[in-house]
Amino acid sequence: MTELASNFTIETFRSGDIIEKPNTKKSRWYFIEKGLVRTYFYREDAQVTVMFFSEGSCLSVFEKYYYNEPSKFYIEAIEPTQIYALDKKDGDRLRSKYLSVAELHRKMLTQYLMSAQEHLDLLKYESAEARYEKLMERIPDILLRIPSIYVASYLGLTPETVSRVRSRLAKRGPKEPGSNSIEKTNW
């Protein structure tokens, strides 16, 4: 375990700090100890939020990490955040040396891919209200920590639409307990 731990660097970020920018050479995995981050890119002049990650989550920019290609993605701290960062070369070496590290890596990739697929399905098939409701079911504790402009961007909605949906849902009241059957992963 000492060898494993010695490969990580601990980094601290303030709210609004950019952890990783597009088109940089750095290729790393990040493990979030404390805080909340988002990945996003620019479409024309607007930021498009792709995913949120909180305590206990891991993330990377896949184009850079796996294909050594430039990426359009930013990683930004939404609130004060502490992460453990692992450089690609160290991660590759540890995965080849330790089966448990390779298995953990596979599980993290699977979780990330499932979350990405769920997000795509949400955008393609659900109404504005259903999108917000599913996000509330999925990450109620985290949703309160995310600025509404990022929530709107993530859901493919305008901030005004999110405000209207929140208002309608508040008037309707909470859902029945136990109605959430979705297991929590990163969103």
PyMOL commands that place a pseudoatom at each C-alpha (Angstrom):
pseudoatom trace, name=CA, resn=MET, resi=1, chain=A, elem=C, hetatm=0, pos=[0.000, 0.000, 0.000]
pseudoatom trace, name=CA, resn=THR, resi=2, chain=A, elem=C, hetatm=0, pos=[2.892, 2.370, 0.646]
pseudoatom trace, name=CA, resn=GLU, resi=3, chain=A, elem=C, hetatm=0, pos=[4.008, 2.026, -2.975]
pseudoatom trace, name=CA, resn=LEU, resi=4, chain=A, elem=C, hetatm=0, pos=[0.483, 2.751, -4.160]
pseudoatom trace, name=CA, resn=ALA, resi=5, chain=A, elem=C, hetatm=0, pos=[0.043, 5.814, -1.935]
pseudoatom trace, name=CA, resn=SER, resi=6, chain=A, elem=C, hetatm=0, pos=[3.448, 7.234, -2.839]
pseudoatom trace, name=CA, resn=ASN, resi=7, chain=A, elem=C, hetatm=0, pos=[2.365, 7.627, -6.480]
pseudoatom trace, name=CA, resn=PHE, resi=8, chain=A, elem=C, hetatm=0, pos=[-0.413, 10.089, -5.680]
pseudoatom trace, name=CA, resn=THR, resi=9, chain=A, elem=C, hetatm=0, pos=[-0.057, 13.821, -5.211]
pseudoatom trace, name=CA, resn=ILE, resi=10, chain=A, elem=C, hetatm=0, pos=[-2.514, 15.691, -3.018]
pseudoatom trace, name=CA, resn=GLU, resi=11, chain=A, elem=C, hetatm=0, pos=[-3.827, 18.911, -4.535]
pseudoatom trace, name=CA, resn=THR, resi=12, chain=A, elem=C, hetatm=0, pos=[-6.215, 21.513, -3.165]
pseudoatom trace, name=CA, resn=PHE, resi=13, chain=A, elem=C, hetatm=0, pos=[-8.410, 23.831, -5.239]
pseudoatom trace, name=CA, resn=ARG, resi=14, chain=A, elem=C, hetatm=0, pos=[-10.681, 26.772, -4.471]
pseudoatom trace, name=CA, resn=SER, resi=15, chain=A, elem=C, hetatm=0, pos=[-14.152, 27.158, -5.897]
pseudoatom trace, name=CA, resn=GLY, resi=16, chain=A, elem=C, hetatm=0, pos=[-13.840, 28.151, -9.554]
pseudoatom trace, name=CA, resn=ASP, resi=17, chain=A, elem=C, hetatm=0, pos=[-10.283, 26.859, -9.954]
pseudoatom trace, name=CA, resn=ILE, resi=18, chain=A, elem=C, hetatm=0, pos=[-9.592, 24.948, -13.155]
pseudoatom trace, name=CA, resn=ILE, resi=19, chain=A, elem=C, hetatm=0, pos=[-8.074, 21.558, -12.338]
pseudoatom trace, name=CA, resn=GLU, resi=20, chain=A, elem=C, hetatm=0, pos=[-7.410, 20.621, -15.943]
pseudoatom trace, name=CA, resn=LYS, resi=21, chain=A, elem=C, hetatm=0, pos=[-7.645, 22.588, -19.194]
pseudoatom trace, name=CA, resn=PRO, resi=22, chain=A, elem=C, hetatm=0, pos=[-8.049, 21.395, -22.786]
pseudoatom trace, name=CA, resn=ASN, resi=23, chain=A, elem=C, hetatm=0, pos=[-5.017, 20.790, -24.948]
pseudoatom trace, name=CA, resn=THR, resi=24, chain=A, elem=C, hetatm=0, pos=[-2.581, 20.294, -22.078]
pseudoatom trace, name=CA, resn=LYS, resi=25, chain=A, elem=C, hetatm=0, pos=[-0.093, 17.431, -21.968]
pseudoatom trace, name=CA, resn=LYS, resi=26, chain=A, elem=C, hetatm=0, pos=[-0.928, 16.397, -18.409]
pseudoatom trace, name=CA, resn=SER, resi=27, chain=A, elem=C, hetatm=0, pos=[-2.850, 13.105, -18.326]
pseudoatom trace, name=CA, resn=ARG, resi=28, chain=A, elem=C, hetatm=0, pos=[-4.021, 11.962, -14.914]
pseudoatom trace, name=CA, resn=TRP, resi=29, chain=A, elem=C, hetatm=0, pos=[-6.699, 10.216, -12.902]
pseudoatom trace, name=CA, resn=TYR, resi=30, chain=A, elem=C, hetatm=0, pos=[-8.231, 12.247, -10.095]
pseudoatom trace, name=CA, resn=PHE, resi=31, chain=A, elem=C, hetatm=0, pos=[-9.767, 10.852, -6.916]
pseudoatom trace, name=CA, resn=ILE, resi=32, chain=A, elem=C, hetatm=0, pos=[-11.914, 13.318, -4.997]
pseudoatom trace, name=CA, resn=GLU, resi=33, chain=A, elem=C, hetatm=0, pos=[-11.299, 13.281, -1.261]
pseudoatom trace, name=CA, resn=LYS, resi=34, chain=A, elem=C, hetatm=0, pos=[-13.413, 16.351, -0.516]
pseudoatom trace, name=CA, resn=GLY, resi=35, chain=A, elem=C, hetatm=0, pos=[-15.414, 18.747, -2.651]
pseudoatom trace, name=CA, resn=LEU, resi=36, chain=A, elem=C, hetatm=0, pos=[-17.327, 18.865, -5.896]
pseudoatom trace, name=CA, resn=VAL, resi=37, chain=A, elem=C, hetatm=0, pos=[-16.155, 19.250, -9.506]
pseudoatom trace, name=CA, resn=ARG, resi=38, chain=A, elem=C, hetatm=0, pos=[-17.666, 19.310, -12.954]
pseudoatom trace, name=CA, resn=THR, resi=39, chain=A, elem=C, hetatm=0, pos=[-16.432, 18.574, -16.441]
pseudoatom trace, name=CA, resn=TYR, resi=40, chain=A, elem=C, hetatm=0, pos=[-17.488, 20.917, -19.226]
pseudoatom trace, name=CA, resn=PHE, resi=41, chain=A, elem=C, hetatm=0, pos=[-16.635, 22.192, -22.687]
pseudoatom trace, name=CA, resn=TYR, resi=42, chain=A, elem=C, hetatm=0, pos=[-17.496, 25.247, -24.761]
pseudoatom trace, name=CA, resn=ARG, resi=43, chain=A, elem=C, hetatm=0, pos=[-20.078, 25.155, -27.535]
pseudoatom trace, name=CA, resn=GLU, resi=44, chain=A, elem=C, hetatm=0, pos=[-19.853, 28.486, -29.298]
pseudoatom trace, name=CA, resn=ASP, resi=45, chain=A, elem=C, hetatm=0, pos=[-19.609, 30.864, -26.307]
pseudoatom trace, name=CA, resn=ALA, resi=46, chain=A, elem=C, hetatm=0, pos=[-21.580, 28.753, -23.825]
pseudoatom trace, name=CA, resn=GLN, resi=47, chain=A, elem=C, hetatm=0, pos=[-20.285, 26.266, -21.280]
pseudoatom trace, name=CA, resn=VAL, resi=48, chain=A, elem=C, hetatm=0, pos=[-21.868, 22.808, -21.524]
pseudoatom trace, name=CA, resn=THR, resi=49, chain=A, elem=C, hetatm=0, pos=[-21.650, 20.785, -18.317]
pseudoatom trace, name=CA, resn=VAL, resi=50, chain=A, elem=C, hetatm=0, pos=[-21.027, 17.100, -18.970]
pseudoatom trace, name=CA, resn=MET, resi=51, chain=A, elem=C, hetatm=0, pos=[-20.822, 15.498, -15.537]
pseudoatom trace, name=CA, resn=PHE, resi=52, chain=A, elem=C, hetatm=0, pos=[-20.511, 16.171, -11.802]
pseudoatom trace, name=CA, resn=PHE, resi=53, chain=A, elem=C, hetatm=0, pos=[-18.198, 14.356, -9.391]
pseudoatom trace, name=CA, resn=SER, resi=54, chain=A, elem=C, hetatm=0, pos=[-18.200, 14.503, -5.594]
pseudoatom trace, name=CA, resn=GLU, resi=55, chain=A, elem=C, hetatm=0, pos=[-16.449, 12.876, -2.642]
pseudoatom trace, name=CA, resn=GLY, resi=56, chain=A, elem=C, hetatm=0, pos=[-15.342, 9.323, -3.344]
pseudoatom trace, name=CA, resn=SER, resi=57, chain=A, elem=C, hetatm=0, pos=[-15.537, 9.749, -7.122]
pseudoatom trace, name=CA, resn=CYS, resi=58, chain=A, elem=C, hetatm=0, pos=[-12.788, 9.431, -9.665]
pseudoatom trace, name=CA, resn=LEU, resi=59, chain=A, elem=C, hetatm=0, pos=[-12.447, 11.048, -13.058]
pseudoatom trace, name=CA, resn=SER, resi=60, chain=A, elem=C, hetatm=0, pos=[-10.151, 11.624, -15.978]
pseudoatom trace, name=CA, resn=VAL, resi=61, chain=A, elem=C, hetatm=0, pos=[-10.280, 13.144, -19.438]
pseudoatom trace, name=CA, resn=PHE, resi=62, chain=A, elem=C, hetatm=0, pos=[-10.396, 9.992, -21.534]
pseudoatom trace, name=CA, resn=GLU, resi=63, chain=A, elem=C, hetatm=0, pos=[-9.136, 11.356, -24.865]
pseudoatom trace, name=CA, resn=LYS, resi=64, chain=A, elem=C, hetatm=0, pos=[-5.927, 12.447, -23.198]
pseudoatom trace, name=CA, resn=TYR, resi=65, chain=A, elem=C, hetatm=0, pos=[-5.565, 9.540, -20.810]
pseudoatom trace, name=CA, resn=TYR, resi=66, chain=A, elem=C, hetatm=0, pos=[-6.187, 6.662, -23.190]
pseudoatom trace, name=CA, resn=TYR, resi=67, chain=A, elem=C, hetatm=0, pos=[-5.459, 8.035, -26.642]
pseudoatom trace, name=CA, resn=ASN, resi=68, chain=A, elem=C, hetatm=0, pos=[-2.980, 10.819, -25.896]
pseudoatom trace, name=CA, resn=GLU, resi=69, chain=A, elem=C, hetatm=0, pos=[-5.146, 13.152, -27.979]
pseudoatom trace, name=CA, resn=PRO, resi=70, chain=A, elem=C, hetatm=0, pos=[-6.111, 16.751, -27.286]
pseudoatom trace, name=CA, resn=SER, resi=71, chain=A, elem=C, hetatm=0, pos=[-9.367, 17.203, -25.457]
pseudoatom trace, name=CA, resn=LYS, resi=72, chain=A, elem=C, hetatm=0, pos=[-11.958, 19.966, -25.375]
pseudoatom trace, name=CA, resn=PHE, resi=73, chain=A, elem=C, hetatm=0, pos=[-12.862, 19.320, -21.725]
pseudoatom trace, name=CA, resn=TYR, resi=74, chain=A, elem=C, hetatm=0, pos=[-12.216, 21.384, -18.625]
pseudoatom trace, name=CA, resn=ILE, resi=75, chain=A, elem=C, hetatm=0, pos=[-12.339, 20.070, -15.070]
pseudoatom trace, name=CA, resn=GLU, resi=76, chain=A, elem=C, hetatm=0, pos=[-13.426, 22.771, -12.598]
pseudoatom trace, name=CA, resn=ALA, resi=77, chain=A, elem=C, hetatm=0, pos=[-13.807, 22.814, -8.815]
pseudoatom trace, name=CA, resn=ILE, resi=78, chain=A, elem=C, hetatm=0, pos=[-17.350, 23.945, -7.966]
pseudoatom trace, name=CA, resn=GLU, resi=79, chain=A, elem=C, hetatm=0, pos=[-16.466, 24.269, -4.286]
pseudoatom trace, name=CA, resn=PRO, resi=80, chain=A, elem=C, hetatm=0, pos=[-13.244, 23.931, -2.268]
pseudoatom trace, name=CA, resn=THR, resi=81, chain=A, elem=C, hetatm=0, pos=[-11.873, 20.557, -3.331]
pseudoatom trace, name=CA, resn=GLN, resi=82, chain=A, elem=C, hetatm=0, pos=[-9.066, 18.220, -2.320]
pseudoatom trace, name=CA, resn=ILE, resi=83, chain=A, elem=C, hetatm=0, pos=[-8.011, 15.545, -4.783]
pseudoatom trace, name=CA, resn=TYR, resi=84, chain=A, elem=C, hetatm=0, pos=[-5.456, 12.795, -5.146]
pseudoatom trace, name=CA, resn=ALA, resi=85, chain=A, elem=C, hetatm=0, pos=[-3.888, 12.876, -8.602]
pseudoatom trace, name=CA, resn=LEU, resi=86, chain=A, elem=C, hetatm=0, pos=[-2.225, 9.911, -10.308]
pseudoatom trace, name=CA, resn=ASP, resi=87, chain=A, elem=C, hetatm=0, pos=[-0.124, 10.410, -13.444]
pseudoatom trace, name=CA, resn=LYS, resi=88, chain=A, elem=C, hetatm=0, pos=[-0.877, 8.113, -16.369]
pseudoatom trace, name=CA, resn=LYS, resi=89, chain=A, elem=C, hetatm=0, pos=[2.518, 6.405, -16.394]
pseudoatom trace, name=CA, resn=ASP, resi=90, chain=A, elem=C, hetatm=0, pos=[2.199, 5.569, -12.693]
pseudoatom trace, name=CA, resn=GLY, resi=91, chain=A, elem=C, hetatm=0, pos=[-1.382, 4.356, -13.145]
pseudoatom trace, name=CA, resn=ASP, resi=92, chain=A, elem=C, hetatm=0, pos=[-0.386, 2.124, -16.051]
pseudoatom trace, name=CA, resn=ARG, resi=93, chain=A, elem=C, hetatm=0, pos=[2.483, 0.648, -14.061]
pseudoatom trace, name=CA, resn=LEU, resi=94, chain=A, elem=C, hetatm=0, pos=[0.336, 0.016, -10.965]
pseudoatom trace, name=CA, resn=ARG, resi=95, chain=A, elem=C, hetatm=0, pos=[-2.444, -1.613, -13.021]
pseudoatom trace, name=CA, resn=SER, resi=96, chain=A, elem=C, hetatm=0, pos=[0.014, -4.002, -14.624]
pseudoatom trace, name=CA, resn=LYS, resi=97, chain=A, elem=C, hetatm=0, pos=[1.658, -4.816, -11.285]
pseudoatom trace, name=CA, resn=TYR, resi=98, chain=A, elem=C, hetatm=0, pos=[-1.415, -5.185, -9.041]
pseudoatom trace, name=CA, resn=LEU, resi=99, chain=A, elem=C, hetatm=0, pos=[-4.525, -7.088, -10.078]
pseudoatom trace, name=CA, resn=SER, resi=100, chain=A, elem=C, hetatm=0, pos=[-6.590, -5.268, -7.443]
pseudoatom trace, name=CA, resn=VAL, resi=101, chain=A, elem=C, hetatm=0, pos=[-5.649, -1.885, -8.967]
pseudoatom trace, name=CA, resn=ALA, resi=102, chain=A, elem=C, hetatm=0, pos=[-6.579, -3.146, -12.444]
pseudoatom trace, name=CA, resn=GLU, resi=103, chain=A, elem=C, hetatm=0, pos=[-9.944, -4.387, -11.124]
pseudoatom trace, name=CA, resn=LEU, resi=104, chain=A, elem=C, hetatm=0, pos=[-10.632, -1.081, -9.360]
pseudoatom trace, name=CA, resn=HIS, resi=105, chain=A, elem=C, hetatm=0, pos=[-9.782, 0.752, -12.575]
pseudoatom trace, name=CA, resn=ARG, resi=106, chain=A, elem=C, hetatm=0, pos=[-12.185, -1.450, -14.553]
pseudoatom trace, name=CA, resn=LYS, resi=107, chain=A, elem=C, hetatm=0, pos=[-14.984, -0.821, -12.032]
pseudoatom trace, name=CA, resn=MET, resi=108, chain=A, elem=C, hetatm=0, pos=[-14.410, 2.939, -12.187]
pseudoatom trace, name=CA, resn=LEU, resi=109, chain=A, elem=C, hetatm=0, pos=[-14.534, 2.904, -15.987]
pseudoatom trace, name=CA, resn=THR, resi=110, chain=A, elem=C, hetatm=0, pos=[-17.731, 0.864, -15.952]
pseudoatom trace, name=CA, resn=GLN, resi=111, chain=A, elem=C, hetatm=0, pos=[-19.358, 3.270, -13.496]
pseudoatom trace, name=CA, resn=TYR, resi=112, chain=A, elem=C, hetatm=0, pos=[-18.313, 6.254, -15.598]
pseudoatom trace, name=CA, resn=LEU, resi=113, chain=A, elem=C, hetatm=0, pos=[-19.633, 4.712, -18.824]
pseudoatom trace, name=CA, resn=MET, resi=114, chain=A, elem=C, hetatm=0, pos=[-22.947, 3.783, -17.196]
pseudoatom trace, name=CA, resn=SER, resi=115, chain=A, elem=C, hetatm=0, pos=[-23.352, 7.335, -15.890]
pseudoatom trace, name=CA, resn=ALA, resi=116, chain=A, elem=C, hetatm=0, pos=[-22.564, 8.768, -19.323]
pseudoatom trace, name=CA, resn=GLN, resi=117, chain=A, elem=C, hetatm=0, pos=[-25.137, 6.478, -20.970]
pseudoatom trace, name=CA, resn=GLU, resi=118, chain=A, elem=C, hetatm=0, pos=[-27.784, 7.413, -18.394]
pseudoatom trace, name=CA, resn=HIS, resi=119, chain=A, elem=C, hetatm=0, pos=[-27.082, 11.097, -19.051]
pseudoatom trace, name=CA, resn=LEU, resi=120, chain=A, elem=C, hetatm=0, pos=[-27.478, 10.623, -22.810]
pseudoatom trace, name=CA, resn=ASP, resi=121, chain=A, elem=C, hetatm=0, pos=[-30.741, 8.746, -22.295]
pseudoatom trace, name=CA, resn=LEU, resi=122, chain=A, elem=C, hetatm=0, pos=[-31.982, 11.480, -19.992]
pseudoatom trace, name=CA, resn=LEU, resi=123, chain=A, elem=C, hetatm=0, pos=[-31.307, 14.168, -22.599]
pseudoatom trace, name=CA, resn=LYS, resi=124, chain=A, elem=C, hetatm=0, pos=[-32.779, 12.160, -25.472]
pseudoatom trace, name=CA, resn=TYR, resi=125, chain=A, elem=C, hetatm=0, pos=[-35.934, 10.726, -23.947]
pseudoatom trace, name=CA, resn=GLU, resi=126, chain=A, elem=C, hetatm=0, pos=[-37.117, 12.787, -20.978]
pseudoatom trace, name=CA, resn=SER, resi=127, chain=A, elem=C, hetatm=0, pos=[-39.100, 15.999, -20.559]
pseudoatom trace, name=CA, resn=ALA, resi=128, chain=A, elem=C, hetatm=0, pos=[-37.591, 18.955, -18.706]
pseudoatom trace, name=CA, resn=GLU, resi=129, chain=A, elem=C, hetatm=0, pos=[-39.491, 18.065, -15.538]
pseudoatom trace, name=CA, resn=ALA, resi=130, chain=A, elem=C, hetatm=0, pos=[-38.551, 14.381, -15.730]
pseudoatom trace, name=CA, resn=ARG, resi=131, chain=A, elem=C, hetatm=0, pos=[-34.884, 15.300, -16.236]
pseudoatom trace, name=CA, resn=TYR, resi=132, chain=A, elem=C, hetatm=0, pos=[-34.853, 17.422, -13.115]
pseudoatom trace, name=CA, resn=GLU, resi=133, chain=A, elem=C, hetatm=0, pos=[-36.805, 14.855, -11.088]
pseudoatom trace, name=CA, resn=LYS, resi=134, chain=A, elem=C, hetatm=0, pos=[-34.398, 12.077, -12.034]
pseudoatom trace, name=CA, resn=LEU, resi=135, chain=A, elem=C, hetatm=0, pos=[-31.458, 14.256, -11.083]
pseudoatom trace, name=CA, resn=MET, resi=136, chain=A, elem=C, hetatm=0, pos=[-33.137, 14.990, -7.720]
pseudoatom trace, name=CA, resn=GLU, resi=137, chain=A, elem=C, hetatm=0, pos=[-33.660, 11.267, -7.163]
pseudoatom trace, name=CA, resn=ARG, resi=138, chain=A, elem=C, hetatm=0, pos=[-30.132, 10.464, -8.196]
pseudoatom trace, name=CA, resn=ILE, resi=139, chain=A, elem=C, hetatm=0, pos=[-28.075, 13.053, -6.346]
pseudoatom trace, name=CA, resn=PRO, resi=140, chain=A, elem=C, hetatm=0, pos=[-30.312, 14.953, -3.880]
pseudoatom trace, name=CA, resn=ASP, resi=141, chain=A, elem=C, hetatm=0, pos=[-27.460, 15.805, -1.500]
pseudoatom trace, name=CA, resn=ILE, resi=142, chain=A, elem=C, hetatm=0, pos=[-25.158, 16.965, -4.287]
pseudoatom trace, name=CA, resn=LEU, resi=143, chain=A, elem=C, hetatm=0, pos=[-27.828, 18.814, -6.285]
pseudoatom trace, name=CA, resn=LEU, resi=144, chain=A, elem=C, hetatm=0, pos=[-28.181, 21.396, -3.515]
pseudoatom trace, name=CA, resn=ARG, resi=145, chain=A, elem=C, hetatm=0, pos=[-24.461, 22.187, -3.815]
pseudoatom trace, name=CA, resn=ILE, resi=146, chain=A, elem=C, hetatm=0, pos=[-24.491, 22.789, -7.582]
pseudoatom trace, name=CA, resn=PRO, resi=147, chain=A, elem=C, hetatm=0, pos=[-25.207, 26.290, -8.949]
pseudoatom trace, name=CA, resn=SER, resi=148, chain=A, elem=C, hetatm=0, pos=[-28.452, 26.239, -10.949]
pseudoatom trace, name=CA, resn=ILE, resi=149, chain=A, elem=C, hetatm=0, pos=[-26.721, 27.488, -14.104]
pseudoatom trace, name=CA, resn=TYR, resi=150, chain=A, elem=C, hetatm=0, pos=[-24.600, 24.296, -14.116]
pseudoatom trace, name=CA, resn=VAL, resi=151, chain=A, elem=C, hetatm=0, pos=[-27.673, 22.154, -13.439]
pseudoatom trace, name=CA, resn=ALA, resi=152, chain=A, elem=C, hetatm=0, pos=[-29.435, 23.785, -16.389]
pseudoatom trace, name=CA, resn=SER, resi=153, chain=A, elem=C, hetatm=0, pos=[-26.439, 23.235, -18.651]
pseudoatom trace, name=CA, resn=TYR, resi=154, chain=A, elem=C, hetatm=0, pos=[-26.143, 19.594, -17.576]
pseudoatom trace, name=CA, resn=LEU, resi=155, chain=A, elem=C, hetatm=0, pos=[-29.837, 18.969, -18.244]
pseudoatom trace, name=CA, resn=GLY, resi=156, chain=A, elem=C, hetatm=0, pos=[-29.780, 20.751, -21.601]
pseudoatom trace, name=CA, resn=LEU, resi=157, chain=A, elem=C, hetatm=0, pos=[-32.204, 23.395, -20.332]
pseudoatom trace, name=CA, resn=THR, resi=158, chain=A, elem=C, hetatm=0, pos=[-32.164, 27.129, -19.780]
pseudoatom trace, name=CA, resn=PRO, resi=159, chain=A, elem=C, hetatm=0, pos=[-31.817, 28.474, -16.223]
pseudoatom trace, name=CA, resn=GLU, resi=160, chain=A, elem=C, hetatm=0, pos=[-35.342, 29.889, -16.586]
pseudoatom trace, name=CA, resn=THR, resi=161, chain=A, elem=C, hetatm=0, pos=[-36.743, 26.448, -17.426]
pseudoatom trace, name=CA, resn=VAL, resi=162, chain=A, elem=C, hetatm=0, pos=[-34.995, 24.939, -14.404]
pseudoatom trace, name=CA, resn=SER, resi=163, chain=A, elem=C, hetatm=0, pos=[-36.501, 27.679, -12.233]
pseudoatom trace, name=CA, resn=ARG, resi=164, chain=A, elem=C, hetatm=0, pos=[-40.007, 26.941, -13.573]
pseudoatom trace, name=CA, resn=VAL, resi=165, chain=A, elem=C, hetatm=0, pos=[-39.554, 23.198, -13.066]
pseudoatom trace, name=CA, resn=ARG, resi=166, chain=A, elem=C, hetatm=0, pos=[-38.346, 23.728, -9.492]
pseudoatom trace, name=CA, resn=SER, resi=167, chain=A, elem=C, hetatm=0, pos=[-41.347, 25.943, -8.816]
pseudoatom trace, name=CA, resn=ARG, resi=168, chain=A, elem=C, hetatm=0, pos=[-43.810, 23.356, -10.196]
pseudoatom trace, name=CA, resn=LEU, resi=169, chain=A, elem=C, hetatm=0, pos=[-42.181, 20.565, -8.229]
pseudoatom trace, name=CA, resn=ALA, resi=170, chain=A, elem=C, hetatm=0, pos=[-42.198, 22.622, -5.021]
pseudoatom trace, name=CA, resn=LYS, resi=171, chain=A, elem=C, hetatm=0, pos=[-45.948, 23.247, -5.422]
pseudoatom trace, name=CA, resn=ARG, resi=172, chain=A, elem=C, hetatm=0, pos=[-46.579, 19.561, -6.050]
pseudoatom trace, name=CA, resn=GLY, resi=173, chain=A, elem=C, hetatm=0, pos=[-44.674, 18.468, -2.947]
pseudoatom trace, name=CA, resn=PRO, resi=174, chain=A, elem=C, hetatm=0, pos=[-42.257, 15.601, -2.334]
pseudoatom trace, name=CA, resn=LYS, resi=175, chain=A, elem=C, hetatm=0, pos=[-42.601, 12.170, -3.895]
pseudoatom trace, name=CA, resn=GLU, resi=176, chain=A, elem=C, hetatm=0, pos=[-43.579, 9.175, -1.839]
pseudoatom trace, name=CA, resn=PRO, resi=177, chain=A, elem=C, hetatm=0, pos=[-40.728, 7.748, 0.254]
pseudoatom trace, name=CA, resn=GLY, resi=178, chain=A, elem=C, hetatm=0, pos=[-39.025, 4.817, -1.394]
pseudoatom trace, name=CA, resn=SER, resi=179, chain=A, elem=C, hetatm=0, pos=[-39.913, 5.926, -4.911]
pseudoatom trace, name=CA, resn=ASN, resi=180, chain=A, elem=C, hetatm=0, pos=[-36.239, 6.260, -5.768]
pseudoatom trace, name=CA, resn=SER, resi=181, chain=A, elem=C, hetatm=0, pos=[-34.972, 2.964, -7.094]
pseudoatom trace, name=CA, resn=ILE, resi=182, chain=A, elem=C, hetatm=0, pos=[-31.948, 4.370, -8.909]
pseudoatom trace, name=CA, resn=GLU, resi=183, chain=A, elem=C, hetatm=0, pos=[-28.557, 3.507, -7.469]
pseudoatom trace, name=CA, resn=LYS, resi=184, chain=A, elem=C, hetatm=0, pos=[-26.285, 6.547, -7.043]
pseudoatom trace, name=CA, resn=THR, resi=185, chain=A, elem=C, hetatm=0, pos=[-23.262, 6.985, -9.318]
pseudoatom trace, name=CA, resn=ASN, resi=186, chain=A, elem=C, hetatm=0, pos=[-21.539, 10.065, -10.710]
pseudoatom trace, name=CA, resn=TRP, resi=187, chain=A, elem=C, hetatm=0, pos=[-23.676, 12.463, -12.688]
for i in range(1, 187): cmd.bond("trace and resi %d" % i, "trace and resi %d" % (i + 1))
show_as sticks, trace
zoom trace
